[in-house]
Amino acid sequence: MTELNVADVLRYYGASSVPEGVGWKAMKCPFHDDGVKSGSVNIGRNLYNCHACPYAGSPLSLIKRKENIGEAEAVEFARSVFGEGIETVSRTVHK
């Protein structure tokens, strides 16, 4: 079973680099013109948070906000973009 991965979603939306490792790691936000590393990603928890713009949460919540669609549409979008093999899609994490 494949889970929708926050790193894949961030790269899809333009992140040039997504840091790996344990805990929260700083990175440039792909959702706005970021001159500094105002975003944070936690690969282990499968979450993202930008401290300068409203993008935060699970991979699915990022898709919902960016595409301006609901939960069911976001699941279908994720499966069409990241592959039909995506079986586990984390529910939205509210900040």
C-alpha positions as CSV (number, residue, x, y, z in Angstrom):
1,M,0.0,0.0,0.0
2,T,1.3,3.4,-0.9
3,E,0.6,6.6,1.2
4,L,0.4,10.0,-0.3
5,N,3.7,11.6,0.7
6,V,4.1,15.3,1.6
7,A,7.5,15.5,-0.1
8,D,6.0,14.4,-3.4
9,V,3.2,17.0,-3.1
10,L,5.7,19.8,-2.3
11,R,7.8,18.9,-5.3
12,Y,4.7,18.8,-7.5
13,Y,4.0,22.3,-6.5
14,G,7.5,23.6,-7.2
15,A,9.7,22.8,-4.2
16,S,13.3,22.5,-5.6
17,S,14.5,20.7,-2.5
18,V,12.6,18.9,0.3
19,P,14.9,18.1,3.3
20,E,14.9,14.6,4.7
21,G,15.6,13.5,8.2
22,V,14.0,13.3,11.6
23,G,11.9,16.1,12.9
24,W,11.0,19.5,11.5
25,K,13.3,20.8,8.8
26,A,13.4,24.3,7.3
27,M,12.7,24.8,3.6
28,K,11.7,27.4,1.1
29,C,7.9,27.4,0.6
30,P,6.8,26.4,-2.9
31,F,3.4,28.2,-2.5
32,H,4.8,31.8,-2.5
33,D,7.9,33.7,-3.5
34,D,10.1,32.7,-0.6
35,G,13.5,34.4,-0.3
36,V,14.2,32.6,3.0
37,K,13.3,29.2,4.4
38,S,9.9,30.1,5.9
39,G,8.4,26.6,5.6
40,S,9.0,23.5,7.7
41,V,8.5,19.9,6.7
42,N,8.3,16.8,8.9
43,I,8.7,13.8,6.7
44,G,8.1,11.3,9.6
45,R,4.8,13.0,10.5
46,N,3.9,13.6,6.8
47,L,3.2,17.3,7.5
48,Y,4.1,20.8,6.2
49,N,3.8,24.2,7.7
50,C,4.7,27.6,6.3
51,H,5.2,30.4,8.8
52,A,4.6,33.1,6.2
53,C,1.6,32.0,4.3
54,P,-1.6,29.9,5.0
55,Y,-0.3,26.6,3.6
56,A,0.0,24.0,6.3
57,G,-1.1,20.4,7.1
58,S,-1.2,17.0,5.5
59,P,-0.5,16.4,1.8
60,L,-4.3,16.3,1.2
61,S,-4.9,19.6,2.9
62,L,-2.2,21.2,0.8
63,I,-3.9,19.9,-2.4
64,K,-7.3,21.1,-1.2
65,R,-6.1,24.6,-0.6
66,K,-3.9,24.9,-3.7
67,E,-6.5,23.5,-6.1
68,N,-9.5,25.0,-4.2
69,I,-11.4,21.7,-4.1
70,G,-13.1,19.5,-1.5
71,E,-11.9,16.4,0.2
72,A,-13.3,13.8,-2.3
73,E,-12.0,15.8,-5.3
74,A,-8.6,16.1,-3.6
75,V,-8.4,12.4,-3.2
76,E,-9.2,11.8,-6.9
77,F,-6.7,14.6,-7.8
78,A,-4.0,12.9,-5.7
79,R,-4.7,9.5,-7.3
80,S,-4.6,10.9,-10.8
81,V,-1.4,12.9,-10.3
82,F,0.5,10.6,-8.0
83,G,-0.8,7.3,-9.2
84,E,-3.7,4.9,-8.9
85,G,-1.5,3.1,-6.3
86,I,-2.2,5.8,-3.8
87,E,-4.4,3.9,-1.4
88,T,-3.8,5.7,1.9
89,V,-4.6,9.4,1.9
90,S,-4.2,11.1,5.3
91,R,-7.1,13.1,6.4
92,T,-6.7,16.9,6.7
93,V,-4.8,18.1,9.7
94,H,-6.1,21.4,11.0
95,K,-3.6,23.9,12.3
